[in-house]
Amino acid sequence: MDKTGVIIIIEDDPDDQFVLEEVFKELGYSNKRIYFADGLSALDYLYRTTERPFIIISDINLPKLNGLELRKKVQTDAALSLRCIPYIYFTTAINQRVVIDAYSTSAQGFFVKPGAFEEIKETIRIMIEYWKKCAAPNNFDG
């Protein structure tokens, strides 16, 4: 986890991508943001990039490779796992089974997308501030 690193957002709804980008602009986070519409393209990026991402914010219901499947791949791949990238679910899909499945993948958080812009903004602010304060095994110098 690199606290200044890229924020990976996996969201297949263009309207939600737009809202999230507006939220990040209003909050003033300088981290570069990269959006993916499906889990497979996000996984491909993670395999190819030399960047050290800060966080992954993922929907659950995604085409090609859903959020739960993507998280399992990130978690079980030795090289990706060592990068210690926090994986947060941010989704409208909410029922007990989905939450249990999400936490069974060792997700570091599960947030339900609120409907109002200000609530989304506050939820994202809490997420990012929490992880900016967290220590990770790979964010120490020397």
DRENKOL-581035 format. One record per residue: residue number from 1; residue in one letter; z, y, x of N, C-alpha, C in turn. Coordinates in steps of 0.1 Angstrom, whole numbers, plus 5000, padded with zeros to 4 digits. Layout:
N
pt num: NUM | residu: a | n_up: Z | n_north: Y | n_east: X | ca_up: Z | ca_north: Y | ca_east: X | c_up: Z | c_north: Y | c_east: X
...
END
This chain:
142
pt num: 1 | residu: m | n_up: 5000 | n_north: 4988 | n_east: 5008 | ca_up: 5000 | ca_north: 5000 | ca_east: 5000 | c_up: 5000 | c_north: 5012 | c_east: 5009
pt num: 2 | residu: d | n_up: 4990 | n_north: 5021 | n_east: 5007 | ca_up: 4989 | ca_north: 5033 | ca_east: 5014 | c_up: 4991 | c_north: 5044 | c_east: 5003
pt num: 3 | residu: k | n_up: 5002 | n_north: 5052 | n_east: 5004 | ca_up: 5005 | ca_north: 5061 | ca_east: 4993 | c_up: 4995 | c_north: 5072 | c_east: 4992
pt num: 4 | residu: t | n_up: 4987 | n_north: 5074 | n_east: 5002 | ca_up: 4976 | ca_north: 5084 | ca_east: 5001 | c_up: 4963 | c_north: 5077 | c_east: 4998
pt num: 5 | residu: g | n_up: 4963 | n_north: 5064 | n_east: 4996 | ca_up: 4951 | ca_north: 5056 | ca_east: 4994 | c_up: 4945 | c_north: 5058 | c_east: 4981
pt num: 6 | residu: v | n_up: 4934 | n_north: 5051 | n_east: 4979 | ca_up: 4926 | ca_north: 5052 | ca_east: 4967 | c_up: 4934 | c_north: 5045 | c_east: 4955
pt num: 7 | residu: i | n_up: 4932 | n_north: 5051 | n_east: 4943 | ca_up: 4938 | ca_north: 5045 | ca_east: 4931 | c_up: 4926 | c_north: 5038 | c_east: 4924
pt num: 8 | residu: i | n_up: 4928 | n_north: 5025 | n_east: 4922 | ca_up: 4918 | ca_north: 5017 | ca_east: 4916 | c_up: 4921 | c_north: 5016 | c_east: 4901
pt num: 9 | residu: i | n_up: 4912 | n_north: 5020 | n_east: 4893 | ca_up: 4914 | ca_north: 5020 | ca_east: 4878 | c_up: 4903 | c_north: 5010 | c_east: 4872
pt num: 10 | residu: i | n_up: 4908 | n_north: 5000 | n_east: 4865 | ca_up: 4898 | ca_north: 4990 | ca_east: 4859 | c_up: 4900 | c_north: 4992 | c_east: 4844
pt num: 11 | residu: e | n_up: 4889 | n_north: 4998 | n_east: 4839 | ca_up: 4889 | ca_north: 5002 | ca_east: 4825 | c_up: 4875 | c_north: 5001 | c_east: 4820
pt num: 12 | residu: d | n_up: 4872 | n_north: 4993 | n_east: 4810 | ca_up: 4858 | ca_north: 4992 | ca_east: 4805 | c_up: 4854 | c_north: 5002 | c_east: 4795
pt num: 13 | residu: d | n_up: 4863 | n_north: 5010 | n_east: 4789 | ca_up: 4860 | ca_north: 5020 | ca_east: 4779 | c_up: 4857 | c_north: 5034 | c_east: 4786
pt num: 14 | residu: p | n_up: 4845 | n_north: 5038 | n_east: 4785 | ca_up: 4842 | ca_north: 5051 | ca_east: 4792 | c_up: 4850 | c_north: 5063 | c_east: 4787
pt num: 15 | residu: d | n_up: 4854 | n_north: 5063 | n_east: 4774 | ca_up: 4862 | ca_north: 5073 | ca_east: 4769 | c_up: 4876 | c_north: 5073 | c_east: 4775
pt num: 16 | residu: d | n_up: 4882 | n_north: 5061 | n_east: 4777 | ca_up: 4895 | ca_north: 5060 | ca_east: 4783 | c_up: 4894 | c_north: 5064 | c_east: 4798
pt num: 17 | residu: q | n_up: 4883 | n_north: 5060 | n_east: 4805 | ca_up: 4881 | ca_north: 5065 | ca_east: 4818 | c_up: 4881 | c_north: 5080 | c_east: 4819
pt num: 18 | residu: f | n_up: 4874 | n_north: 5086 | n_east: 4810 | ca_up: 4873 | ca_north: 5101 | ca_east: 4810 | c_up: 4887 | c_north: 5107 | c_east: 4808
pt num: 19 | residu: v | n_up: 4895 | n_north: 5102 | n_east: 4798 | ca_up: 4908 | ca_north: 5107 | ca_east: 4796 | c_up: 4917 | c_north: 5105 | c_east: 4808
pt num: 20 | residu: l | n_up: 4916 | n_north: 5093 | n_east: 4814 | ca_up: 4924 | ca_north: 5090 | ca_east: 4826 | c_up: 4921 | c_north: 5100 | c_east: 4838
pt num: 21 | residu: e | n_up: 4908 | n_north: 5103 | n_east: 4839 | ca_up: 4904 | ca_north: 5112 | ca_east: 4850 | c_up: 4909 | c_north: 5126 | c_east: 4847
pt num: 22 | residu: e | n_up: 4909 | n_north: 5130 | n_east: 4834 | ca_up: 4915 | ca_north: 5143 | ca_east: 4831 | c_up: 4930 | c_north: 5144 | c_east: 4833
pt num: 23 | residu: v | n_up: 4937 | n_north: 5133 | n_east: 4830 | ca_up: 4951 | ca_north: 5132 | ca_east: 4833 | c_up: 4954 | c_north: 5133 | c_east: 4848
pt num: 24 | residu: f | n_up: 4946 | n_north: 5126 | n_east: 4856 | ca_up: 4949 | ca_north: 5127 | ca_east: 4871 | c_up: 4946 | c_north: 5141 | c_east: 4876
pt num: 25 | residu: k | n_up: 4935 | n_north: 5147 | n_east: 4871 | ca_up: 4932 | ca_north: 5161 | ca_east: 4875 | c_up: 4944 | c_north: 5171 | c_east: 4871
pt num: 26 | residu: e | n_up: 4949 | n_north: 5169 | n_east: 4859 | ca_up: 4960 | ca_north: 5178 | ca_east: 4854 | c_up: 4972 | c_north: 5176 | c_east: 4862
pt num: 27 | residu: l | n_up: 4975 | n_north: 5163 | n_east: 4866 | ca_up: 4987 | ca_north: 5160 | ca_east: 4874 | c_up: 4985 | c_north: 5164 | c_east: 4888
pt num: 28 | residu: g | n_up: 4973 | n_north: 5166 | n_east: 4893 | ca_up: 4971 | ca_north: 5171 | ca_east: 4906 | c_up: 4973 | c_north: 5161 | c_east: 4918
pt num: 29 | residu: y | n_up: 4972 | n_north: 5149 | n_east: 4915 | ca_up: 4972 | ca_north: 5139 | ca_east: 4926 | c_up: 4960 | c_north: 5139 | c_east: 4934
pt num: 30 | residu: s | n_up: 4961 | n_north: 5139 | n_east: 4947 | ca_up: 4950 | ca_north: 5141 | ca_east: 4956 | c_up: 4943 | c_north: 5127 | c_east: 4959
pt num: 31 | residu: n | n_up: 4949 | n_north: 5116 | n_east: 4955 | ca_up: 4944 | ca_north: 5103 | ca_east: 4958 | c_up: 4930 | c_north: 5102 | c_east: 4952
pt num: 32 | residu: k | n_up: 4920 | n_north: 5097 | n_east: 4959 | ca_up: 4907 | ca_north: 5094 | ca_east: 4954 | c_up: 4909 | c_north: 5083 | c_east: 4943
pt num: 33 | residu: r | n_up: 4901 | n_north: 5084 | n_east: 4933 | ca_up: 4901 | ca_north: 5074 | ca_east: 4922 | c_up: 4888 | c_north: 5067 | c_east: 4921
pt num: 34 | residu: i | n_up: 4888 | n_north: 5054 | n_east: 4920 | ca_up: 4876 | ca_north: 5047 | ca_east: 4918 | c_up: 4878 | c_north: 5039 | c_east: 4905
pt num: 35 | residu: y | n_up: 4867 | n_north: 5040 | n_east: 4896 | ca_up: 4868 | ca_north: 5033 | ca_east: 4883 | c_up: 4858 | c_north: 5021 | c_east: 4883
pt num: 36 | residu: f | n_up: 4863 | n_north: 5010 | n_east: 4877 | ca_up: 4855 | ca_north: 4998 | ca_east: 4875 | c_up: 4855 | c_north: 4994 | c_east: 4861
pt num: 37 | residu: a | n_up: 4844 | n_north: 4990 | n_east: 4855 | ca_up: 4843 | ca_north: 4986 | ca_east: 4841 | c_up: 4846 | c_north: 4971 | c_east: 4839
pt num: 38 | residu: d | n_up: 4847 | n_north: 4964 | n_east: 4850 | ca_up: 4850 | ca_north: 4950 | ca_east: 4848 | c_up: 4858 | c_north: 4945 | c_east: 4860
pt num: 39 | residu: g | n_up: 4865 | n_north: 4934 | n_east: 4858 | ca_up: 4873 | ca_north: 4928 | ca_east: 4869 | c_up: 4865 | c_north: 4923 | c_east: 4881
pt num: 40 | residu: l | n_up: 4854 | n_north: 4918 | n_east: 4878 | ca_up: 4846 | ca_north: 4912 | ca_east: 4889 | c_up: 4841 | c_north: 4922 | c_east: 4899
pt num: 41 | residu: s | n_up: 4837 | n_north: 4934 | n_east: 4894 | ca_up: 4832 | ca_north: 4944 | ca_east: 4904 | c_up: 4844 | c_north: 4950 | c_east: 4911
pt num: 42 | residu: a | n_up: 4856 | n_north: 4950 | n_east: 4905 | ca_up: 4868 | ca_north: 4955 | ca_east: 4912 | c_up: 4872 | c_north: 4945 | c_east: 4923
pt num: 43 | residu: l | n_up: 4871 | n_north: 4932 | n_east: 4920 | ca_up: 4874 | ca_north: 4922 | ca_east: 4930 | c_up: 4864 | c_north: 4922 | c_east: 4942
pt num: 44 | residu: d | n_up: 4852 | n_north: 4924 | n_east: 4939 | ca_up: 4842 | ca_north: 4926 | ca_east: 4949 | c_up: 4845 | c_north: 4937 | c_east: 4958
pt num: 45 | residu: y | n_up: 4849 | n_north: 4949 | n_east: 4952 | ca_up: 4853 | ca_north: 4960 | ca_east: 4960 | c_up: 4865 | c_north: 4957 | c_east: 4969
pt num: 46 | residu: l | n_up: 4875 | n_north: 4951 | n_east: 4963 | ca_up: 4887 | ca_north: 4947 | ca_east: 4971 | c_up: 4883 | c_north: 4938 | c_east: 4983
pt num: 47 | residu: y | n_up: 4874 | n_north: 4929 | n_east: 4981 | ca_up: 4870 | ca_north: 4921 | ca_east: 4993 | c_up: 4862 | c_north: 4929 | c_east: 5003
pt num: 48 | residu: r | n_up: 4854 | n_north: 4938 | n_east: 4999 | ca_up: 4846 | ca_north: 4946 | ca_east: 5008 | c_up: 4852 | c_north: 4958 | c_east: 5015
pt num: 49 | residu: t | n_up: 4861 | n_north: 4964 | n_east: 5008 | ca_up: 4866 | ca_north: 4977 | ca_east: 5014 | c_up: 4876 | c_north: 4975 | c_east: 5026
pt num: 50 | residu: t | n_up: 4875 | n_north: 4985 | n_east: 5034 | ca_up: 4885 | ca_north: 4986 | ca_east: 5045 | c_up: 4896 | c_north: 4996 | c_east: 5042
pt num: 51 | residu: e | n_up: 4894 | n_north: 5003 | n_east: 5031 | ca_up: 4904 | ca_north: 5012 | ca_east: 5026 | c_up: 4917 | c_north: 5004 | c_east: 5022
pt num: 52 | residu: r | n_up: 4928 | n_north: 5011 | n_east: 5023 | ca_up: 4941 | ca_north: 5006 | ca_east: 5019 | c_up: 4945 | c_north: 5012 | c_east: 5006
pt num: 53 | residu: p | n_up: 4941 | n_north: 5005 | n_east: 4995 | ca_up: 4944 | ca_north: 5012 | ca_east: 4982 | c_up: 4959 | c_north: 5014 | c_east: 4979
pt num: 54 | residu: f | n_up: 4962 | n_north: 5024 | n_east: 4971 | ca_up: 4976 | ca_north: 5028 | ca_east: 4968 | c_up: 4981 | c_north: 5019 | c_east: 4956
pt num: 55 | residu: i | n_up: 4972 | n_north: 5018 | n_east: 4946 | ca_up: 4977 | ca_north: 5011 | ca_east: 4934 | c_up: 4965 | c_north: 5006 | c_east: 4926
pt num: 56 | residu: i | n_up: 4966 | n_north: 4996 | n_east: 4918 | ca_up: 4956 | ca_north: 4991 | ca_east: 4909 | c_up: 4962 | c_north: 4993 | c_east: 4895
pt num: 57 | residu: i | n_up: 4955 | n_north: 5000 | n_east: 4886 | ca_up: 4958 | ca_north: 5002 | ca_east: 4872 | c_up: 4948 | c_north: 4995 | c_east: 4864
pt num: 58 | residu: s | n_up: 4952 | n_north: 4985 | n_east: 4857 | ca_up: 4942 | ca_north: 4976 | ca_east: 4851 | c_up: 4944 | c_north: 4974 | c_east: 4836
pt num: 59 | residu: d | n_up: 4933 | n_north: 4974 | n_east: 4829 | ca_up: 4934 | ca_north: 4970 | ca_east: 4815 | c_up: 4934 | c_north: 4955 | c_east: 4815
pt num: 60 | residu: i | n_up: 4937 | n_north: 4948 | n_east: 4804 | ca_up: 4938 | ca_north: 4934 | ca_east: 4803 | c_up: 4924 | c_north: 4928 | c_east: 4798
pt num: 61 | residu: n | n_up: 4920 | n_north: 4934 | n_east: 4787 | ca_up: 4907 | ca_north: 4930 | ca_east: 4781 | c_up: 4895 | c_north: 4936 | c_east: 4788
pt num: 62 | residu: l | n_up: 4890 | n_north: 4928 | n_east: 4797 | ca_up: 4878 | ca_north: 4933 | ca_east: 4805 | c_up: 4867 | c_north: 4923 | c_east: 4805
pt num: 63 | residu: p | n_up: 4855 | n_north: 4927 | n_east: 4806 | ca_up: 4844 | ca_north: 4918 | ca_east: 4807 | c_up: 4843 | c_north: 4911 | c_east: 4821
pt num: 64 | residu: k | n_up: 4837 | n_north: 4900 | n_east: 4821 | ca_up: 4834 | ca_north: 4892 | ca_east: 4833 | c_up: 4846 | c_north: 4886 | c_east: 4839
pt num: 65 | residu: l | n_up: 4857 | n_north: 4893 | n_east: 4842 | ca_up: 4869 | ca_north: 4888 | ca_east: 4847 | c_up: 4880 | c_north: 4897 | c_east: 4842
pt num: 66 | residu: n | n_up: 4889 | n_north: 4891 | n_east: 4833 | ca_up: 4899 | ca_north: 4900 | ca_east: 4826 | c_up: 4910 | c_north: 4903 | c_east: 4836
pt num: 67 | residu: g | n_up: 4918 | n_north: 4912 | n_east: 4832 | ca_up: 4929 | ca_north: 4917 | ca_east: 4840 | c_up: 4938 | c_north: 4907 | c_east: 4845
pt num: 68 | residu: l | n_up: 4942 | n_north: 4897 | n_east: 4837 | ca_up: 4951 | ca_north: 4886 | ca_east: 4841 | c_up: 4944 | c_north: 4877 | c_east: 4852
pt num: 69 | residu: e | n_up: 4931 | n_north: 4874 | n_east: 4850 | ca_up: 4924 | ca_north: 4866 | ca_east: 4859 | c_up: 4923 | c_north: 4873 | c_east: 4873
pt num: 70 | residu: l | n_up: 4920 | n_north: 4886 | n_east: 4872 | ca_up: 4919 | ca_north: 4894 | ca_east: 4884 | c_up: 4932 | c_north: 4894 | c_east: 4892
pt num: 71 | residu: r | n_up: 4943 | n_north: 4897 | n_east: 4885 | ca_up: 4956 | ca_north: 4897 | ca_east: 4891 | c_up: 4959 | c_north: 4884 | c_east: 4898
pt num: 72 | residu: k | n_up: 4956 | n_north: 4873 | n_east: 4892 | ca_up: 4958 | ca_north: 4860 | ca_east: 4898 | c_up: 4950 | c_north: 4858 | c_east: 4911
pt num: 73 | residu: k | n_up: 4938 | n_north: 4863 | n_east: 4911 | ca_up: 4929 | ca_north: 4862 | ca_east: 4923 | c_up: 4935 | c_north: 4870 | c_east: 4934
pt num: 74 | residu: v | n_up: 4939 | n_north: 4883 | n_east: 4931 | ca_up: 4945 | ca_north: 4891 | ca_east: 4941 | c_up: 4957 | c_north: 4885 | c_east: 4946
pt num: 75 | residu: q | n_up: 4966 | n_north: 4880 | n_east: 4938 | ca_up: 4978 | ca_north: 4874 | ca_east: 4942 | c_up: 4977 | c_north: 4862 | c_east: 4950
pt num: 76 | residu: t | n_up: 4967 | n_north: 4854 | n_east: 4947 | ca_up: 4966 | ca_north: 4841 | ca_east: 4954 | c_up: 4957 | c_north: 4841 | c_east: 4966
pt num: 77 | residu: d | n_up: 4949 | n_north: 4852 | n_east: 4968 | ca_up: 4941 | ca_north: 4854 | ca_east: 4980 | c_up: 4950 | c_north: 4859 | c_east: 4991
pt num: 78 | residu: a | n_up: 4951 | n_north: 4852 | n_east: 5002 | ca_up: 4960 | ca_north: 4855 | ca_east: 5013 | c_up: 4957 | c_north: 4869 | c_east: 5019
pt num: 79 | residu: a | n_up: 4945 | n_north: 4873 | n_east: 5021 | ca_up: 4942 | ca_north: 4886 | ca_east: 5027 | c_up: 4945 | c_north: 4897 | c_east: 5017
pt num: 80 | residu: l | n_up: 4941 | n_north: 4895 | n_east: 5004 | ca_up: 4944 | ca_north: 4906 | ca_east: 4994 | c_up: 4959 | c_north: 4907 | c_east: 4992
pt num: 81 | residu: s | n_up: 4966 | n_north: 4896 | n_east: 4991 | ca_up: 4980 | ca_north: 4896 | ca_east: 4989 | c_up: 4988 | c_north: 4903 | c_east: 4999
pt num: 82 | residu: l | n_up: 4984 | n_north: 4902 | n_east: 5012 | ca_up: 4991 | ca_north: 4909 | ca_east: 5023 | c_up: 4989 | c_north: 4924 | c_east: 5022
pt num: 83 | residu: r | n_up: 4980 | n_north: 4929 | n_east: 5015 | ca_up: 4978 | ca_north: 4943 | ca_east: 5014 | c_up: 4988 | c_north: 4950 | c_east: 5005
pt num: 84 | residu: c | n_up: 4996 | n_north: 4942 | n_east: 4998 | ca_up: 5007 | ca_north: 4947 | ca_east: 4990 | c_up: 5003 | c_north: 4958 | c_east: 4981
pt num: 85 | residu: i | n_up: 4993 | n_north: 4956 | n_east: 4973 | ca_up: 4988 | ca_north: 4967 | ca_east: 4964 | c_up: 4995 | c_north: 4965 | c_east: 4950
pt num: 86 | residu: p | n_up: 5003 | n_north: 4975 | n_east: 4946 | ca_up: 5009 | ca_north: 4973 | ca_east: 4933 | c_up: 4999 | c_north: 4971 | c_east: 4922
pt num: 87 | residu: y | n_up: 5001 | n_north: 4962 | n_east: 4913 | ca_up: 4992 | ca_north: 4959 | ca_east: 4902 | c_up: 4999 | c_north: 4962 | c_east: 4889
pt num: 88 | residu: i | n_up: 4994 | n_north: 4972 | n_east: 4882 | ca_up: 5000 | ca_north: 4977 | ca_east: 4870 | c_up: 4990 | c_north: 4975 | c_east: 4858
pt num: 89 | residu: y | n_up: 4995 | n_north: 4969 | n_east: 4847 | ca_up: 4987 | ca_north: 4967 | ca_east: 4835 | c_up: 4989 | c_north: 4980 | c_east: 4827
pt num: 90 | residu: f | n_up: 4978 | n_north: 4986 | n_east: 4822 | ca_up: 4978 | ca_north: 4997 | ca_east: 4813 | c_up: 4968 | c_north: 4994 | c_east: 4802
pt num: 91 | residu: t | n_up: 4973 | n_north: 4990 | n_east: 4791 | ca_up: 4965 | ca_north: 4984 | ca_east: 4781 | c_up: 4969 | c_north: 4987 | c_east: 4766
pt num: 92 | residu: t | n_up: 4960 | n_north: 4985 | n_east: 4757 | ca_up: 4964 | ca_north: 4986 | ca_east: 4743 | c_up: 4967 | c_north: 4972 | c_east: 4738
pt num: 93 | residu: a | n_up: 4964 | n_north: 4961 | n_east: 4745 | ca_up: 4967 | ca_north: 4948 | ca_east: 4741 | c_up: 4982 | c_north: 4945 | c_east: 4742
pt num: 94 | residu: i | n_up: 4988 | n_north: 4944 | n_east: 4731 | ca_up: 5003 | ca_north: 4942 | ca_east: 4732 | c_up: 5007 | c_north: 4932 | c_east: 4721
pt num: 95 | residu: n | n_up: 5012 | n_north: 4921 | n_east: 4727 | ca_up: 5020 | ca_north: 4911 | ca_east: 4719 | c_up: 5028 | c_north: 4903 | c_east: 4729
pt num: 96 | residu: q | n_up: 5037 | n_north: 4896 | n_east: 4724 | ca_up: 5047 | ca_north: 4889 | ca_east: 4733 | c_up: 5039 | c_north: 4880 | c_east: 4743
pt num: 97 | residu: r | n_up: 5029 | n_north: 4873 | n_east: 4738 | ca_up: 5022 | ca_north: 4863 | ca_east: 4747 | c_up: 5015 | c_north: 4870 | c_east: 4758
pt num: 98 | residu: v | n_up: 5009 | n_north: 4882 | n_east: 4755 | ca_up: 5002 | ca_north: 4890 | ca_east: 4766 | c_up: 5012 | c_north: 4895 | c_east: 4776
pt num: 99 | residu: v | n_up: 5023 | n_north: 4899 | n_east: 4772 | ca_up: 5033 | ca_north: 4905 | ca_east: 4781 | c_up: 5038 | c_north: 4893 | c_east: 4790
pt num: 100 | residu: i | n_up: 5041 | n_north: 4882 | n_east: 4784 | ca_up: 5046 | ca_north: 4870 | ca_east: 4792 | c_up: 5035 | c_north: 4866 | c_east: 4802
pt num: 101 | residu: d | n_up: 5023 | n_north: 4865 | n_east: 4797 | ca_up: 5012 | ca_north: 4862 | ca_east: 4806 | c_up: 5010 | c_north: 4872 | c_east: 4818
pt num: 102 | residu: a | n_up: 5012 | n_north: 4885 | n_east: 4815 | ca_up: 5011 | ca_north: 4895 | ca_east: 4825 | c_up: 5022 | c_north: 4893 | c_east: 4835
pt num: 103 | residu: y | n_up: 5034 | n_north: 4891 | n_east: 4831 | ca_up: 5045 | ca_north: 4890 | ca_east: 4841 | c_up: 5044 | c_north: 4877 | c_east: 4848
pt num: 104 | residu: s | n_up: 5038 | n_north: 4867 | n_east: 4842 | ca_up: 5036 | ca_north: 4854 | ca_east: 4849 | c_up: 5027 | c_north: 4855 | c_east: 4861
pt num: 105 | residu: t | n_up: 5019 | n_north: 4866 | n_east: 4862 | ca_up: 5010 | ca_north: 4869 | ca_east: 4873 | c_up: 5017 | c_north: 4878 | c_east: 4884
pt num: 106 | residu: s | n_up: 5030 | n_north: 4880 | n_east: 4882 | ca_up: 5038 | ca_north: 4888 | ca_east: 4891 | c_up: 5033 | c_north: 4902 | c_east: 4891
pt num: 107 | residu: a | n_up: 5029 | n_north: 4907 | n_east: 4880 | ca_up: 5025 | ca_north: 4922 | ca_east: 4879 | c_up: 5038 | c_north: 4930 | c_east: 4881
pt num: 108 | residu: q | n_up: 5035 | n_north: 4942 | n_east: 4887 | ca_up: 5046 | ca_north: 4951 | ca_east: 4889 | c_up: 5049 | c_north: 4961 | c_east: 4878
pt num: 109 | residu: g | n_up: 5042 | n_north: 4959 | n_east: 4867 | ca_up: 5044 | ca_north: 4968 | ca_east: 4855 | c_up: 5035 | c_north: 4965 | c_east: 4844
pt num: 110 | residu: f | n_up: 5039 | n_north: 4968 | n_east: 4832 | ca_up: 5031 | ca_north: 4966 | ca_east: 4820 | c_up: 5034 | c_north: 4978 | c_east: 4811
pt num: 111 | residu: f | n_up: 5024 | n_north: 4986 | n_east: 4809 | ca_up: 5025 | ca_north: 4998 | ca_east: 4801 | c_up: 5015 | c_north: 4998 | c_east: 4790
pt num: 112 | residu: v | n_up: 5019 | n_north: 5001 | n_east: 4778 | ca_up: 5011 | ca_north: 5002 | ca_east: 4766 | c_up: 5005 | c_north: 5016 | c_east: 4766
pt num: 113 | residu: k | n_up: 4992 | n_north: 5017 | n_east: 4765 | ca_up: 4985 | ca_north: 5030 | ca_east: 4764 | c_up: 4989 | c_north: 5037 | c_east: 4752
pt num: 114 | residu: p | n_up: 4995 | n_north: 5049 | n_east: 4753 | ca_up: 4998 | ca_north: 5057 | ca_east: 4742 | c_up: 4986 | c_north: 5064 | c_east: 4736
pt num: 115 | residu: g | n_up: 4986 | n_north: 5069 | n_east: 4724 | ca_up: 4975 | ca_north: 5075 | ca_east: 4718 | c_up: 4973 | c_north: 5090 | c_east: 4722
pt num: 116 | residu: a | n_up: 4984 | n_north: 5097 | n_east: 4724 | ca_up: 4983 | ca_north: 5111 | ca_east: 4726 | c_up: 4981 | c_north: 5114 | c_east: 4741
pt num: 117 | residu: f | n_up: 4973 | n_north: 5124 | n_east: 4744 | ca_up: 4970 | ca_north: 5128 | ca_east: 4758 | c_up: 4983 | c_north: 5131 | c_east: 4766
pt num: 118 | residu: e | n_up: 4992 | n_north: 5139 | n_east: 4761 | ca_up: 5004 | ca_north: 5142 | ca_east: 4768 | c_up: 5013 | c_north: 5130 | c_east: 4771
pt num: 119 | residu: e | n_up: 5013 | n_north: 5120 | n_east: 4762 | ca_up: 5020 | ca_north: 5108 | ca_east: 4764 | c_up: 5013 | c_north: 5099 | c_east: 4775
pt num: 120 | residu: i | n_up: 5000 | n_north: 5099 | n_east: 4775 | ca_up: 4993 | ca_north: 5092 | ca_east: 4786 | c_up: 4996 | c_north: 5099 | c_east: 4799
pt num: 121 | residu: k | n_up: 4996 | n_north: 5112 | n_east: 4799 | ca_up: 4999 | ca_north: 5119 | ca_east: 4812 | c_up: 5013 | c_north: 5116 | c_east: 4817
pt num: 122 | residu: e | n_up: 5022 | n_north: 5116 | n_east: 4808 | ca_up: 5036 | ca_north: 5113 | ca_east: 4812 | c_up: 5038 | c_north: 5099 | c_east: 4817
pt num: 123 | residu: t | n_up: 5031 | n_north: 5089 | n_east: 4811 | ca_up: 5032 | ca_north: 5076 | ca_east: 4815 | c_up: 5025 | c_north: 5074 | c_east: 4829
pt num: 124 | residu: i | n_up: 5014 | n_north: 5080 | n_east: 4832 | ca_up: 5007 | ca_north: 5079 | ca_east: 4845 | c_up: 5016 | c_north: 5086 | c_east: 4855
pt num: 125 | residu: r | n_up: 5022 | n_north: 5098 | n_east: 4852 | ca_up: 5031 | ca_north: 5105 | ca_east: 4861 | c_up: 5042 | c_north: 5096 | c_east: 4865
pt num: 126 | residu: i | n_up: 5049 | n_north: 5089 | n_east: 4856 | ca_up: 5060 | ca_north: 5081 | ca_east: 4859 | c_up: 5056 | c_north: 5069 | c_east: 4868
pt num: 127 | residu: m | n_up: 5044 | n_north: 5063 | n_east: 4865 | ca_up: 5039 | ca_north: 5052 | ca_east: 4873 | c_up: 5037 | c_north: 5056 | c_east: 4887
pt num: 128 | residu: i | n_up: 5029 | n_north: 5067 | n_east: 4889 | ca_up: 5026 | ca_north: 5072 | ca_east: 4903 | c_up: 5038 | c_north: 5076 | c_east: 4910
pt num: 129 | residu: e | n_up: 5046 | n_north: 5084 | n_east: 4904 | ca_up: 5058 | ca_north: 5088 | ca_east: 4911 | c_up: 5067 | c_north: 5077 | c_east: 4916
pt num: 130 | residu: y | n_up: 5069 | n_north: 5067 | n_east: 4907 | ca_up: 5077 | ca_north: 5055 | ca_east: 4911 | c_up: 5071 | c_north: 5049 | c_east: 4923
pt num: 131 | residu: w | n_up: 5058 | n_north: 5046 | n_east: 4923 | ca_up: 5052 | ca_north: 5039 | ca_east: 4935 | c_up: 5051 | c_north: 5048 | c_east: 4947
pt num: 132 | residu: k | n_up: 5051 | n_north: 5061 | n_east: 4946 | ca_up: 5051 | ca_north: 5070 | ca_east: 4957 | c_up: 5065 | c_north: 5069 | c_east: 4964
pt num: 133 | residu: k | n_up: 5075 | n_north: 5066 | n_east: 4957 | ca_up: 5089 | ca_north: 5065 | ca_east: 4962 | c_up: 5092 | c_north: 5051 | c_east: 4967
pt num: 134 | residu: c | n_up: 5085 | n_north: 5041 | n_east: 4964 | ca_up: 5088 | ca_north: 5027 | ca_east: 4968 | c_up: 5084 | c_north: 5025 | c_east: 4982
pt num: 135 | residu: a | n_up: 5091 | n_north: 5016 | n_east: 4988 | ca_up: 5087 | ca_north: 5011 | ca_east: 5002 | c_up: 5080 | c_north: 4998 | c_east: 5000
pt num: 136 | residu: a | n_up: 5071 | n_north: 4996 | n_east: 5009 | ca_up: 5063 | ca_north: 4983 | ca_east: 5009 | c_up: 5063 | c_north: 4978 | c_east: 5023
pt num: 137 | residu: p | n_up: 5063 | n_north: 4965 | n_east: 5025 | ca_up: 5063 | ca_north: 4959 | ca_east: 5039 | c_up: 5052 | c_north: 4965 | c_east: 5048
pt num: 138 | residu: n | n_up: 5041 | n_north: 4969 | n_east: 5043 | ca_up: 5030 | ca_north: 4973 | ca_east: 5051 | c_up: 5028 | c_north: 4988 | c_east: 5052
pt num: 139 | residu: n | n_up: 5039 | n_north: 4996 | n_east: 5048 | ca_up: 5037 | ca_north: 5011 | ca_east: 5049 | c_up: 5047 | c_north: 5017 | c_east: 5059
pt num: 140 | residu: f | n_up: 5050 | n_north: 5010 | n_east: 5069 | ca_up: 5058 | ca_north: 5015 | ca_east: 5080 | c_up: 5049 | c_north: 5016 | c_east: 5093
pt num: 141 | residu: d | n_up: 5052 | n_north: 5027 | n_east: 5100 | ca_up: 5044 | ca_north: 5029 | ca_east: 5112 | c_up: 5052 | c_north: 5022 | c_east: 5124
pt num: 142 | residu: g | n_up: 5045 | n_north: 5016 | n_east: 5133 | ca_up: 5051 | ca_north: 5010 | ca_east: 5145 | c_up: 5056 | c_north: 4998 | c_east: 5143
END
